[in-house]
């Protein structure tokens, strides 16, 4: 297998950080910290590059011959206004914080509310699109846990036999969540091993 | 003498006219002769042909003489006057003209071994007449194989100077100088035959009768009856445009007519392949057999790879050697009708109806080339033969319809009759079509007439209206007293916070997006209030860009008398700010928090490091905090804190405040000991308020939340009923677009 210099550095860095995680020796920890600091700097610069690219794209969109996007000027104006005010007042300014939260929170919450409406429409549509046992399993579990989570049973006291039954039913999502997490862990482990062994080399382009 | 019917306008013209009086079309037909019908071939003649001859009174000798000689001299009393006149005329007109060899197609001649390249600029084409060897028409292709051994083949004795004659172009009359005319060639016996009339319409071409009845004429063709004439007719019929003479390969017509390429042309495997490929174009053009035209520049290695394919085709064609004669009444009607749709079939039908003796035998090529190709395979030729015709570089050629090279077993009715391979293929195709009809069809999904957008509008309006009504009327509603039994993770969370010592430093991560503020903010406020009750020193940090500002908002809301704009009591709250880099920065923060968050949110204003604040004195590691609380809206963020930060905490408890969607997924970490308490979702907040003895701080939010859940439940029930009681789809209305839903 042909190993490039970039692969050697990448694999070495990964091994050092991994060993430092398992065996927190001072030397390894210090080296790992340096690597992580560099990675953070690179990630920050990448974010800056992404912002510059985003602005460049939206600067071109209004001047295209086809499919002109007239929302791009709004985006660019909003970006530069926020940037200038933020640099001037600093993010520590309470007024600046208030403006940001007064805009960002309602906008993002509204988007999420629209998603809830779409999901609600999909619920009605779901039973027409799919068939079979899995649909009915999903249906029963969804109805049960919606009832549990909707507050319908808030009047049930802890001495009611129903409470024990509800507690028992909560084991089902717990078991499912554990299965998912184990799958995620195995996938992450394999991805890490492939990177450490040089099978995957995203840095080679 | 009968009138001559114009082949173009179908009007009768008086005998003796050379051109149509109505449309001016040439009335001189191209008399196609069946050449070289040896007496021995009578043995192979089908019974129906013999019956036909007896019925029509046509002696075999007449036909044989006529075909073998190929001249008008052989005409007897049964020969039509117009045909005799044509022959006489052409005898005089084309006497002395160079002729083409019919060695390729005609049994009595063979292909010159030098065939390979057509003359491009006056380069002579040679004919190489050879005596009849009695081996049948397959020899023409066998002789093509001799091209591989040019040393064994003598140079051509004759040449043909104008290949345009073979390309369907007008032939200047040497006498009148007018274009057009009949092309003649020398037969092996020195007689002349009409080879092609380039100006004649395809339907004008008549062929010598071979015992064809009205219905089965296409099928009742003997392989021996294939002549160069019919082949040339096909060229003229399908090649309306002249061939590209710039093509380095041999000319199509030169190959078809058996002309011999000059010795000056180099011999190469590619040329041989091209030669066969052009032959295949002829065959493919008449829908008989598709022979793949080998690419002229392909390497010999590729040629070797294609040999198995040629062998496969040859093996298939071996089965086509049998007699194909079949009475028309035995032909399945579907096949017969299909054949009737072909141009050649229509041509033949029209000729029969007119009662003419000479009938076109366009499809007589069905069997002859196959036999030849089969023999080619047997002789070990390396010519590339495939079941699919592809002659895109051949101008004027018509792509034949495809038919399968491998036939599935036909039904018993088909096996009982003799069919050509093409007919079998067509029957198989028909059978497949019918079998497909019998397969069960998947019923299309019935689509609602209600557009999806309208559906969303209805659901949205219902949901918003219910929530607005709930919010308006919530002030007048008094919630009944209730008690929700706390879950172990909720109880553990409360107990951990409750057990904090006074003024203990607590690290709180505000890692949730602003979109989840409606769900998480009440929980975060309750937790901060609980911490303030313990006089805890709160250090806020976030890996979400909006996190530090949301932290400020939550702390202001949790502090009595404070707002985000007017914070009179800053207390022991320190905002460490935003950690860029995502999970990497989180790991770095776990290892060295002071270096990872050198600048806090207030650092831009006062220029001081947050770690220099008195509340954080003595803290250099995360384990120096008394507690870490992560407020997250997603599984990924909560998992990152557990996996990257928790190992560095030691015995410091890690508590989670999450959204309802991430809570069940994070509960396993609670039971594994990596997390010490979880509060998730609106119900978790109710429990926590209950534990704090606050009561329901926001009954409006609780009622609105419950109303939304009710609507979701009702929607699911409606969907179930629509599923159960909706009628089965009866008609498949395919509406435009795919944005329809069921309702």
Interface residues (C-beta under 8 A of the other chain):
Chain A: X21 X29 X32 X33 X36 X37 X39 X40 X43 X44 X47 X90 X91 X92 X93 X94 X95 X97 X98 X100 X101 X104 X105 X107 X108 X109 X111 X112 X114 X116 X117 X118 X120 X121 X123 X124 X125 X126 X127 X128 X129 X139 X142 X143 X146 X147 X149 X150 X151 X152 X154 X155 X156 X157 X158 X163 X167 X170 X173 X174 X176 X177 X178 X180 X181 X184
Chain B: X445 X452 X455 X456 X459 X460 X463 X480 X482 X483 X484 X485 X487 X513 X514 X515 X516 X517 X518 X546 X548 X549 X550 X552 X553 X564 X565 X566 X567 X579 X580 X581 X582 X584 X585 X587 X588 X591 X592 X595 X596 X601 X602 X603 X604 X605 X606 X639 X647 X660 X664 X665 X666 X667 X668 X671 X681 X682 X683 X686 X702 X705 X706 X708 X709 X710 X711 X712 X713 X715 X716 X718 X719 X720 X722 X723 X726 X741 X742 X743
